[in-house]
Amino acid sequence: MNKKIRVAVTGYGNIGKYAIDAVKKSPDMELAGIVRRKSAVNDVLNMHTNIPIVSDICELEKPDVALLCCPSRLISEIAEQYLKLGINTVDSFDIHGEPLWNLRKQLDETGKKYNSVAIISAGWDPGSDSVIRFLLESMEPNGITYTNFGPGMSMGHTVVAKSKKGVRNALSITIPEGKSVHSRLIYVELEPDGDFYAVEKDIKSDDYFVKDNTTVKQVDDVNALINTQHGVLIERKTISDSLQHQFFEFRMKINNPELTAQIMVSCGRATMRQKYGAYTMPEIPVIDLLPGDREMLIKKMV
């Protein structure tokens, strides 16, 4: 591609800020602008004087792709709106199972109708970790996989905890207990009229937390506890009676929002190489995530 891909970033939280940096570093991309809620546009203007900052993506010269750096529960509505404008979308929707499949079905229909592409759940889990798990399963079909996260800050769970009535700020820490079992430690900083017991009940009953052993603690200052480091250990091993046992291990320790943003940017590139519709990361050829043409990339294989 000779023409640079025009990328808009919607949202200016932890992921959005890293996404802007990642777009600027990509040799085949240019930043089309930042979309921010109307009440917060002026806050961003002072930090990015040479970049269009708008409250509606229609105010920008049409971008090729928008990175939706927004809470998962807002993705369906925003992606639908953008796809209908003919703008490709990438999100980091992080709710596994049926909700993920339903989002893919919805956006696939919209993308095909309006000639646009969506790549959903383009974070590291679900996302790149899902690609790893599928690959390991293909290498050892008769096996079992354990995915162990953390310890570290979960952005999606933190956003949900922050959204609860009476909460001023929150932090969700994922603690691995082995064999894909996790516990959640939630720190909450309450509003002056916040009721801790009501907040605790609301958090524990939310779909994000209801399946895990969740502990909620009240603190005076959540910001003093925030650390964006996270990680994962994925293990797969043979479960057959064969004497030839296989064991695979994938481990990484990462800056959570920075890695999520980079994966979204790479998927933004991949949207330009797919047929219209919606995709998850395991459906995308890995080579489409990288800048450069296929011949050059294949010749680099060793």
Stockholm file with secondary structure:
# STOCKHOLM 1.0

chainA/1-302         MNKKIRVAVTGYGNIGKYAIDAVKKSPDMELAGIVRRKSAVNDVLNMHTNIPIVSDICELEKPDVALLCCPSRLISEIAEQYLKLGINTVDSFDIHGEPLWNLRKQLDETGKKYNSVAIISAGWDPGSDSVIRFLLESMEPNGITYTNFGPGMSMGHTVVAKSKKGVRNALSITIPEGKSVHSRLIYVELEPDGDFYAVEKDIKSDDYFVKDNTTVKQVDDVNALINTQHGVLIERKTISDSLQHQFFEFRMKINNPELTAQIMVSCGRATMRQKYGAYTMPEIPVIDLLPGDREMLIKKMV
#=GR chainA/1-302 SS CCSCEEEEEECCSHHHHHHHHHHHHCTTEEEEEEECCGGGHHHHHTTCTTSCEESSGGGSSCCSEEEECSCHHHHHHHHHHHHHTTCEEEECCCCCSHHHHHHHHHHHHHHHHHTCEEECSCBBTTBHHHHHHHHHHHHCSSEEEEEEECSEECHHHHHHHHTSTTEEEEEEEEEEEETTEEEEEEEEEECTTCCHHHHHHHHHTSTTTTTSEEEEEECSCGGGGCCCEEEEEEEEEECSSCSSCCEEEEEEEEEHHHHHHHHHHHHHHHHTTSCSEEECGGGSCGGGGSSSCHHHHHHTCC
#=GC SS_cons         CCSCEEEEEECCSHHHHHHHHHHHHCTTEEEEEEECCGGGHHHHHTTCTTSCEESSGGGSSCCSEEEECSCHHHHHHHHHHHHHTTCEEEECCCCCSHHHHHHHHHHHHHHHHHTCEEECSCBBTTBHHHHHHHHHHHHCSSEEEEEEECSEECHHHHHHHHTSTTEEEEEEEEEEEETTEEEEEEEEEECTTCCHHHHHHHHHTSTTTTTSEEEEEECSCGGGGCCCEEEEEEEEEECSSCSSCCEEEEEEEEEHHHHHHHHHHHHHHHHTTSCSEEECGGGSCGGGGSSSCHHHHHHTCC
//
